[in-house]
């Protein structure tokens, strides 16, 4: 008897039912807590909205600019009596506890004076009469009065459900009474007690608990019967067959699917074992074929990577016969092929065009658009066009071919070699970093335009930089500042500028190597998720 009880406790049916009981208990607690809080918030919101509606209706009967007339003869006048009568009717008809109008002391909002005050018929609480002055209850009320009077709040509400409260737990909503000059003359307040909320909430939770208990009992009984017939017996058959196949390694003649007729995961498991036994040899053959195809794809991507690399300027020094400047660039794709690109070329003997760009996305699609966009931008660059005009013309041409709705960020500049005057335009690209003469590198916060490829009719803005002897301009794509370590921290612009300033007088090639070493030292073993492309121009 003892062994049978132990065996029963180890069975899947027992464990499943026990797990269901625990899960039901756990979720019952969660549901009770969530429904309690959610129901409370919903009721509280409804109470507050109703109170604001009452306050809105009540202030229609008050003329703020007549506040001084309401206070004549200590409130014993026809104007005051008419308003008080209206407020009393609204209070009785809506069921709120209090409606009152106050004037706070605007020096520090530490005291309030009652102008009107009515309470619900049958209310057990005391009523403050006209002219009664009392201290502001707490800092929350003080800030509410200040905000309503000074115009930073259009309405305010305070929930009093903790500490000593004269009229039990309640919600008070407040609206400013503004005169024709737009200034607050007084504040109308509506107070609603929370006793009904608590009663409704407790009854709701009791009903939820009762329903959950009934559901739990029904689920346990029905699940126990279901598990025995639909789970335990089929699993025993599957286990026996799996053990047999492991011992004999021979495909069975009588299939599990012929004896187990479940239409759920158990039936799927039985059919899967049948399939596994008959198809394992075919699987090995397919695996060999897939491996060969992957090697072929890898080889083709390697060739594509070399083609892409060769399409960018990669022979340095790029202009060995020009001593006025030096330039160096590199592109390291995150995948076999990437979407970053750059180019630099002489428009004429005295003008050097250079640009760097980043295509949205990665891999082959980005690489294809990169090749097309690089050609378009280079072809549109000439002496008669400014950088902004080059980007605008190129954008139209790229948009007409961009069926995949990808976009490109571009920084493009034209350097007048004889003077050092650099005119540039930025289409949503990263900020350039400039070393002015023999100083330090600093980020140039230039104006960003719209990215290329998104909208056909857009314009861009030119700006100028003056390069001096020793000036260096460093350009890059977002893969540099957004390089991420294992803890999801990014390399960032500050580390980039700091790396450049380790040796600002170094050659462009050494500066790019320094930045790359800083990035690699930061990310360490973390995977590279974006292309890393950099360019540096030195003006001599």
C-alpha positions as CSV (number, residue, x, y, z in Angstrom):
1,X,0.0,0.0,0.0
2,X,2.8,2.4,0.9
3,X,4.7,1.6,-2.4
4,X,1.6,2.2,-4.4
5,X,1.1,5.6,-2.7
6,X,4.7,6.6,-3.4
7,X,4.3,5.5,-7.0
8,X,1.1,7.4,-7.4
9,X,2.8,10.6,-6.1
10,X,5.5,10.2,-8.7
11,X,3.0,9.8,-11.5
12,X,2.5,12.5,-14.1
13,X,-1.2,12.7,-13.3
14,X,-0.5,13.4,-9.6
15,X,2.2,15.9,-10.4
16,X,0.1,17.7,-13.0
17,X,-2.9,18.0,-10.6
18,X,-0.6,19.2,-7.8
19,X,0.9,21.7,-10.2
20,X,-2.5,22.9,-11.3
21,X,-3.6,23.4,-7.7
22,X,-0.5,25.5,-6.9
23,X,-0.9,27.5,-10.1
24,X,-4.5,28.1,-9.4
25,X,-3.7,29.2,-5.9
26,X,-0.9,31.5,-7.1
27,X,-3.0,33.1,-9.9
28,X,-6.0,33.4,-7.5
29,X,-3.9,35.5,-5.2
30,X,-2.6,37.6,-8.2
31,X,-6.1,38.0,-9.6
32,X,-7.4,39.1,-6.2
33,X,-4.7,41.6,-5.8
34,X,-5.0,42.9,-9.3
35,X,-8.7,43.1,-9.3
36,X,-8.7,44.7,-5.9
37,X,-6.3,47.4,-7.0
38,X,-7.8,47.8,-10.4
39,X,-11.4,47.9,-9.1
40,X,-10.3,50.4,-6.5
41,X,-8.6,52.7,-9.1
42,X,-11.6,52.4,-11.4
43,X,-14.0,53.3,-8.6
44,X,-11.8,56.1,-7.3
45,X,-11.5,57.5,-10.8
46,X,-15.3,57.4,-11.2
47,X,-15.8,59.1,-7.9
48,X,-13.3,61.8,-8.8
49,X,-14.8,62.3,-12.3
50,X,-18.3,62.6,-10.8
51,X,-17.0,65.1,-8.2
52,X,-15.5,67.2,-10.9
53,X,-18.7,67.1,-12.9
54,X,-20.6,68.3,-9.8
55,X,-18.0,71.0,-9.3
56,X,-18.3,72.1,-12.9
57,X,-22.1,72.3,-12.5
58,X,-21.9,74.1,-9.2
59,X,-19.6,76.9,-10.3
60,X,-22.1,77.8,-13.1
61,X,-24.2,79.3,-10.3
62,X,-21.4,81.5,-9.0
63,X,-20.2,84.8,-10.6
64,X,-16.5,85.1,-9.5
65,X,-16.4,88.9,-10.0
66,X,-19.2,89.2,-7.5
67,X,-17.3,87.6,-4.7
68,X,-17.1,90.8,-2.7
69,X,-20.9,91.2,-3.0
70,X,-21.4,87.7,-1.7
71,X,-19.4,88.7,1.4
72,X,-21.4,91.9,2.2
73,X,-23.0,92.0,5.6
74,X,-21.0,88.9,6.7
75,X,-22.7,86.9,4.0
76,X,-26.2,87.9,5.0
77,X,-27.5,89.2,1.7
78,X,-29.7,88.0,-1.1
79,X,-26.8,87.3,-3.5
80,X,-25.2,85.0,-1.0
81,X,-28.5,83.3,-0.1
82,X,-29.3,82.6,-3.7
83,X,-25.9,81.0,-4.4
84,X,-26.1,79.0,-1.2
85,X,-29.5,77.7,-2.1
86,X,-28.3,76.5,-5.6
87,X,-25.3,74.8,-4.0
88,X,-27.5,73.0,-1.5
89,X,-29.8,71.7,-4.2
90,X,-26.8,70.4,-6.2
91,X,-25.3,68.8,-3.1
92,X,-28.5,67.0,-2.2
93,X,-29.2,65.9,-5.8
94,X,-25.7,64.5,-6.5
95,X,-25.1,62.9,-3.1
96,X,-21.7,64.6,-2.5
97,X,-20.8,65.2,1.1
98,X,-19.8,68.9,0.9
99,X,-19.7,71.8,-1.5
100,X,-17.8,74.8,-0.4
101,X,-16.1,77.9,-1.7
102,X,-12.9,79.2,-0.1
103,X,-10.5,82.1,-0.5
104,X,-6.9,81.0,0.4
105,X,-4.4,83.4,1.9
106,X,-2.3,84.0,-1.2
107,X,0.8,85.1,0.8
108,X,1.6,81.5,1.8
109,X,-1.6,79.6,1.2
110,X,-1.4,78.5,4.9
111,X,-5.0,79.6,5.7
112,X,-8.4,79.5,4.0
113,X,-11.6,81.5,4.5
114,X,-15.0,79.9,3.8
115,X,-17.3,82.0,1.7
116,X,-19.9,79.3,1.0
117,X,-20.4,75.9,2.6
118,X,-23.2,73.4,2.3
119,X,-23.5,69.7,3.2
120,X,-25.6,66.8,2.1
121,X,-29.0,66.5,3.9
122,X,-28.5,63.9,6.7
123,X,-24.7,64.3,6.8
124,X,-23.3,63.6,10.3
125,X,-20.4,66.0,9.9
126,X,-20.0,69.6,11.1
127,X,-20.3,72.5,8.6
128,X,-18.0,75.5,8.5
129,X,-20.0,78.7,8.4
130,X,-19.4,81.9,6.4
131,X,-16.1,83.7,7.2
132,X,-14.6,80.7,9.2
133,X,-10.8,80.7,8.9
134,X,-8.8,77.6,9.3
135,X,-5.3,76.4,8.6
136,X,-4.5,74.6,5.4
137,X,-4.8,70.9,6.1
138,X,-1.5,69.8,4.6
139,X,1.2,70.6,2.0
140,X,-0.8,68.8,-0.7
141,X,-3.7,71.1,-0.3
142,X,-1.3,74.1,-0.1
143,X,0.2,73.2,-3.5
144,X,-3.2,72.6,-5.0
145,X,-4.4,76.1,-3.9
146,X,-1.2,77.7,-5.2
147,X,-1.5,75.9,-8.6
148,X,-5.1,76.9,-9.0
149,X,-4.6,80.5,-8.1
150,X,-1.3,81.0,-10.0
151,X,-2.7,79.3,-13.1
152,X,-0.4,76.2,-13.3
153,X,-3.4,73.9,-12.6
154,X,-6.8,73.9,-14.2
155,X,-8.1,71.5,-11.6
156,X,-6.8,69.5,-8.6
157,X,-7.9,66.6,-6.5
158,X,-6.7,65.3,-3.1
159,X,-7.3,61.8,-1.7
160,X,-7.4,61.7,2.1
161,X,-7.2,58.1,3.3
162,X,-4.4,58.1,5.8
163,X,-3.7,59.7,9.2
164,X,-6.2,61.7,11.2
165,X,-9.1,62.8,9.1
166,X,-12.0,64.9,10.5
167,X,-14.7,63.5,8.1
168,X,-13.4,60.0,7.4
169,X,-11.7,58.9,4.2
170,X,-12.7,61.1,1.3
171,X,-11.8,62.7,-2.1
172,X,-11.8,66.5,-2.5
173,X,-11.8,68.0,-6.0
174,X,-11.1,71.7,-6.6
175,X,-11.7,74.1,-9.5
176,X,-10.7,77.8,-9.8
177,X,-13.4,80.5,-10.0
178,X,-11.9,82.9,-12.5
179,X,-13.1,86.4,-13.2
180,X,-13.3,88.1,-16.5
181,X,-9.7,89.2,-16.1
182,X,-8.7,85.5,-16.0
183,X,-7.5,85.7,-12.4
184,X,-8.8,83.2,-9.8
185,X,-11.1,84.9,-7.3
186,X,-11.9,81.8,-5.2
187,X,-11.8,78.0,-5.3
188,X,-14.9,75.8,-5.3
189,X,-14.4,72.4,-3.6
190,X,-16.5,69.2,-3.7
191,X,-15.9,66.5,-1.1
192,X,-17.0,62.8,-1.6
193,X,-16.7,60.2,1.1
194,X,-15.1,56.9,0.3
195,X,-17.2,54.7,2.6
196,X,-19.4,53.5,-0.3
197,X,-16.3,52.7,-2.3
198,X,-14.9,50.5,0.4
199,X,-18.2,48.5,0.7
200,X,-18.5,48.0,-3.0
201,X,-14.8,46.9,-3.2
202,X,-15.1,44.4,-0.4
203,X,-18.3,42.8,-1.9
204,X,-16.5,42.6,-5.3
205,X,-13.5,40.8,-3.8
206,X,-15.7,38.3,-1.9
207,X,-17.5,37.4,-5.1
208,X,-14.2,37.0,-7.0
209,X,-12.8,34.7,-4.3
210,X,-16.0,32.5,-4.3
211,X,-15.9,32.2,-8.0
212,X,-12.2,31.2,-8.0
213,X,-12.7,28.5,-5.4
214,X,-15.6,27.0,-7.3
215,X,-13.6,27.1,-10.6
216,X,-10.6,25.5,-8.9
217,X,-12.6,22.5,-7.6
218,X,-14.2,22.0,-11.0
219,X,-10.8,22.1,-12.7
220,X,-9.1,19.7,-10.3
221,X,-11.8,17.1,-10.7
222,X,-12.2,17.3,-14.4
223,X,-8.4,17.5,-15.0
224,X,-7.7,14.4,-13.0
225,X,-10.1,12.3,-15.1
226,X,-8.8,13.8,-18.3
227,X,-5.1,13.3,-17.5
228,X,-5.5,9.6,-16.8
229,X,-7.1,8.8,-20.1
230,X,-5.5,11.4,-22.4
231,X,-2.1,11.7,-20.9
232,X,-0.9,9.0,-18.5
233,X,-1.8,5.9,-20.6
234,X,-0.5,7.4,-24.0
235,X,2.7,8.6,-22.3
236,X,3.4,5.0,-21.0
237,X,3.1,3.6,-24.5
238,X,5.4,6.3,-25.9
239,X,8.0,5.7,-23.1
240,X,8.0,2.0,-23.8
241,X,8.5,2.5,-27.5
242,X,11.3,5.0,-27.0
243,X,13.1,2.6,-24.7
244,X,12.7,-0.2,-27.2
245,X,14.0,1.9,-30.1
246,X,17.0,3.0,-28.0
247,X,17.9,-0.7,-27.3
248,X,17.2,-2.1,-30.7
249,X,17.7,0.8,-33.1
250,X,15.2,-0.8,-35.4
251,X,12.1,0.9,-37.0
252,X,8.9,-0.5,-35.4
253,X,6.3,-2.3,-37.5
254,X,3.3,-1.3,-35.5
255,X,3.2,2.5,-35.4
256,X,2.4,4.5,-32.3
257,X,0.0,6.6,-34.4
258,X,-2.1,3.5,-35.0
259,X,-2.7,3.0,-31.3
260,X,-2.7,6.5,-29.9
261,X,-5.5,8.6,-31.4
262,X,-5.0,11.9,-29.5
263,X,-5.4,15.0,-31.6
264,X,-3.2,17.1,-29.2
265,X,0.5,17.3,-28.4
266,X,0.6,13.6,-27.2
267,X,-0.6,12.4,-30.6
268,X,1.9,14.7,-32.3
269,X,4.6,13.3,-30.1
270,X,3.6,9.7,-31.1
271,X,3.6,10.6,-34.8
272,X,6.9,12.4,-34.4
273,X,8.6,9.3,-33.0
274,X,7.3,7.3,-35.9
275,X,8.6,9.9,-38.3
276,X,12.0,10.0,-36.5
277,X,12.5,6.3,-36.8
278,X,11.8,6.3,-40.5
279,X,13.5,9.5,-41.5
280,X,16.7,9.6,-39.5
281,X,18.8,8.4,-42.4
282,X,17.3,10.9,-44.7
283,X,18.0,13.6,-42.1
284,X,21.7,12.8,-42.1
285,X,21.8,13.1,-45.9
286,X,20.0,16.4,-45.9
287,X,22.3,17.7,-43.2
288,X,25.3,16.9,-45.4
289,X,23.7,18.7,-48.3
290,X,22.8,21.8,-46.2
291,X,26.4,22.0,-44.9
292,X,27.7,22.1,-48.5
293,X,25.2,24.8,-49.5
294,X,26.2,26.9,-46.5
295,X,29.8,26.7,-47.4
296,X,28.9,27.8,-51.0
297,X,26.9,30.8,-49.6
298,X,29.8,31.7,-47.3
299,X,32.2,31.7,-50.2
300,X,29.9,33.8,-52.4
301,X,29.4,36.3,-49.5
302,X,33.2,36.5,-49.1
303,X,33.5,37.4,-52.8
304,X,30.8,40.0,-52.4
305,X,32.6,41.5,-49.4
306,X,35.8,41.8,-51.5
307,X,33.9,43.4,-54.3
308,X,32.3,45.9,-51.9
309,X,35.6,46.8,-50.3
310,X,37.2,47.3,-53.7
311,X,34.4,49.7,-54.7
312,X,35.6,52.1,-51.9
313,X,38.8,54.1,-52.1
314,X,41.3,51.8,-50.3
315,X,44.7,52.7,-51.7
316,X,46.6,55.1,-49.5
317,X,48.1,57.6,-49.8
318,X,45.1,58.5,-52.0
319,X,46.7,61.5,-53.6
320,X,50.5,61.1,-53.4
321,X,51.3,64.1,-55.5
322,X,49.2,66.5,-53.4
323,X,51.0,67.8,-50.3
324,X,48.3,70.3,-49.2
325,X,46.2,67.6,-47.5
326,X,46.2,63.9,-46.4
327,X,43.2,61.6,-46.1
328,X,42.6,58.1,-44.8
329,X,39.4,56.0,-44.4
330,X,38.3,52.5,-43.4
331,X,35.1,50.4,-43.4
332,X,34.6,47.3,-41.3
333,X,31.2,45.7,-41.9
334,X,29.3,44.0,-39.1
335,X,28.3,41.2,-41.5
336,X,30.0,39.8,-44.6
337,X,28.7,42.9,-46.4
338,X,27.6,46.2,-45.0
339,X,25.6,49.4,-45.7
340,X,28.2,52.0,-44.8
341,X,30.2,53.8,-47.6
342,X,32.4,56.7,-48.2
343,X,34.2,58.4,-51.1
344,X,36.6,61.3,-51.8
345,X,37.8,62.7,-55.1
346,X,39.0,65.9,-56.7
347,X,36.2,67.9,-58.4
348,X,39.0,70.0,-59.9
349,X,42.5,71.0,-59.0
350,X,41.4,73.2,-56.1
351,X,38.3,71.3,-54.8
352,X,38.1,68.0,-52.9
353,X,34.7,66.4,-52.4
354,X,34.4,63.9,-49.6
355,X,31.4,62.2,-48.0
356,X,30.5,59.4,-45.6
357,X,27.1,57.6,-45.4
358,X,25.1,54.9,-43.6
359,X,22.3,52.9,-45.1
360,X,19.5,51.7,-42.8
361,X,19.6,48.0,-42.2
362,X,22.4,45.5,-42.5
363,X,23.6,42.7,-44.8
364,X,22.9,42.2,-48.5
365,X,19.9,44.7,-49.0
366,X,21.9,47.5,-47.4
367,X,25.0,46.6,-49.5
368,X,23.0,46.7,-52.7
369,X,21.5,50.2,-51.9
370,X,25.0,51.3,-50.7
371,X,26.5,50.5,-54.1
372,X,23.8,52.4,-56.0
373,X,23.7,55.4,-53.7
374,X,27.5,55.8,-53.7
375,X,27.5,55.9,-57.5
376,X,24.6,58.4,-57.6
377,X,26.1,60.8,-55.1
378,X,29.5,60.7,-56.7
379,X,28.1,61.3,-60.2
380,X,26.1,64.3,-58.9
381,X,29.0,66.0,-57.3
382,X,30.6,68.8,-59.4
383,X,32.0,72.2,-58.9
384,X,28.8,74.0,-59.9
385,X,26.7,72.4,-57.1
386,X,27.0,73.1,-53.4
387,X,26.8,70.1,-50.9
388,X,23.2,70.9,-50.2
389,X,22.3,70.8,-53.9
390,X,24.2,67.6,-54.4
391,X,22.3,65.9,-51.6
392,X,18.9,67.3,-52.9
393,X,19.5,66.0,-56.5
394,X,20.9,62.7,-55.2
395,X,17.9,62.3,-52.9
396,X,15.4,62.6,-55.8
397,X,17.2,60.0,-57.8
398,X,17.5,57.6,-54.9
399,X,13.9,58.0,-54.0
400,X,12.8,57.0,-57.5
401,X,14.7,53.7,-57.1
402,X,14.1,53.0,-53.4
403,X,11.2,50.5,-53.5
404,X,12.1,49.0,-50.1
405,X,11.7,52.3,-48.2
406,X,15.3,52.2,-46.8
407,X,17.0,55.5,-46.0
408,X,20.6,56.8,-45.9
409,X,22.3,59.3,-43.6
410,X,25.0,61.4,-45.4
411,X,27.6,64.0,-44.5
412,X,29.1,65.7,-47.6
413,X,31.6,68.4,-47.8
414,X,33.6,70.2,-50.5
415,X,37.0,71.6,-49.5
416,X,38.6,74.6,-51.3
417,X,42.2,73.4,-51.0
418,X,43.9,76.7,-51.6
419,X,42.0,78.5,-48.7
420,X,40.9,75.8,-46.4
421,X,37.2,76.8,-46.7
422,X,35.0,73.7,-46.3
423,X,31.3,73.9,-47.3
424,X,29.3,71.0,-45.9
425,X,25.7,69.7,-45.5
426,X,24.4,67.0,-43.1
427,X,21.5,64.7,-44.0
428,X,20.8,63.2,-40.6
429,X,24.3,61.9,-40.1
430,X,26.6,61.9,-37.0
431,X,28.3,65.1,-36.0
432,X,31.8,65.6,-37.4
433,X,34.7,66.1,-35.0
434,X,37.1,68.9,-35.8
435,X,40.6,69.8,-34.6
436,X,41.1,73.5,-35.2
437,X,44.7,74.2,-36.1
438,X,46.9,72.8,-33.4
439,X,44.2,72.6,-30.8
440,X,42.2,69.7,-29.5
441,X,39.4,67.7,-31.3
442,X,35.9,69.0,-30.5
443,X,32.4,67.9,-31.7
444,X,30.8,70.2,-34.3
445,X,27.1,70.4,-33.6
446,X,26.0,71.1,-37.1
447,X,22.5,71.4,-38.3
448,X,20.9,68.0,-39.4
449,X,18.7,67.8,-42.4
450,X,16.3,65.0,-43.4
451,X,17.8,61.6,-44.3
452,X,18.1,60.7,-47.9
453,X,15.6,58.2,-49.5
454,X,12.7,59.0,-47.3
455,X,11.0,61.9,-49.0
456,X,11.5,63.1,-52.5
457,X,10.9,66.9,-52.1
458,X,13.3,67.9,-49.4
459,X,16.0,70.5,-49.1
460,X,19.3,70.7,-47.2
461,X,21.4,73.5,-45.7
462,X,25.0,74.3,-46.3
463,X,27.3,75.5,-43.6
464,X,31.0,76.4,-43.5
465,X,34.1,75.3,-41.6
466,X,37.5,77.1,-41.9
467,X,40.4,74.7,-41.8
468,X,43.9,76.0,-40.9
469,X,47.3,74.4,-41.1
470,X,47.2,71.3,-38.8
471,X,43.4,71.1,-38.8
472,X,41.9,67.6,-38.9
473,X,38.3,66.6,-39.7
474,X,37.1,63.2,-38.4
475,X,34.0,61.6,-39.9
476,X,32.3,58.4,-38.8
477,X,29.1,56.4,-38.9
478,X,26.9,55.5,-35.9
479,X,28.6,52.1,-35.5
480,X,31.5,53.9,-33.6
481,X,29.6,55.8,-30.8
482,X,27.0,53.0,-30.6
483,X,29.5,50.2,-30.2
484,X,28.2,48.2,-27.2
485,X,29.9,46.2,-24.6
486,X,28.6,43.0,-22.9
487,X,26.6,45.1,-20.4
488,X,24.8,47.1,-23.1
489,X,26.8,50.2,-22.5
490,X,27.6,52.3,-25.6
491,X,31.0,53.7,-26.5
492,X,29.6,57.2,-26.9
493,X,30.7,60.5,-28.3
494,X,32.8,61.5,-25.2
495,X,35.0,58.4,-25.4
496,X,35.3,59.0,-29.2
497,X,36.6,62.6,-28.7
498,X,38.8,61.4,-25.8
499,X,40.4,58.8,-28.0
500,X,41.1,61.4,-30.8
501,X,42.7,63.7,-28.2
502,X,45.1,61.1,-27.0
503,X,47.4,62.2,-29.8
504,X,45.7,64.9,-31.8
505,X,48.8,65.6,-33.9
506,X,49.0,62.0,-35.2
507,X,48.4,61.2,-38.9
508,X,44.9,60.4,-40.1
509,X,45.8,56.7,-40.4
510,X,47.1,56.6,-36.8
511,X,44.1,58.4,-35.5
512,X,41.7,55.9,-37.1
513,X,43.8,53.0,-35.6
514,X,43.7,54.7,-32.2
515,X,39.9,55.1,-32.3
516,X,39.5,51.4,-33.4
517,X,41.7,50.2,-30.6
518,X,39.6,52.3,-28.1
519,X,36.4,50.8,-29.5
520,X,37.8,47.2,-29.4
521,X,39.1,47.8,-25.8
522,X,35.7,49.0,-24.8
523,X,33.4,46.3,-26.3
524,X,36.0,43.5,-25.7
525,X,34.4,40.2,-26.6
526,X,30.9,41.6,-27.4
527,X,29.6,41.0,-30.9
528,X,29.8,43.8,-33.4
529,X,26.2,44.7,-34.4
530,X,26.9,47.6,-36.7
531,X,29.3,48.6,-39.4
532,X,32.3,50.7,-38.3
533,X,33.3,53.3,-40.9
534,X,35.7,56.2,-40.3
535,X,37.4,58.9,-42.3
536,X,40.0,61.6,-41.4
537,X,41.1,64.6,-43.4
538,X,44.2,66.5,-42.4
539,X,44.7,70.0,-43.9
540,X,48.3,70.9,-44.2
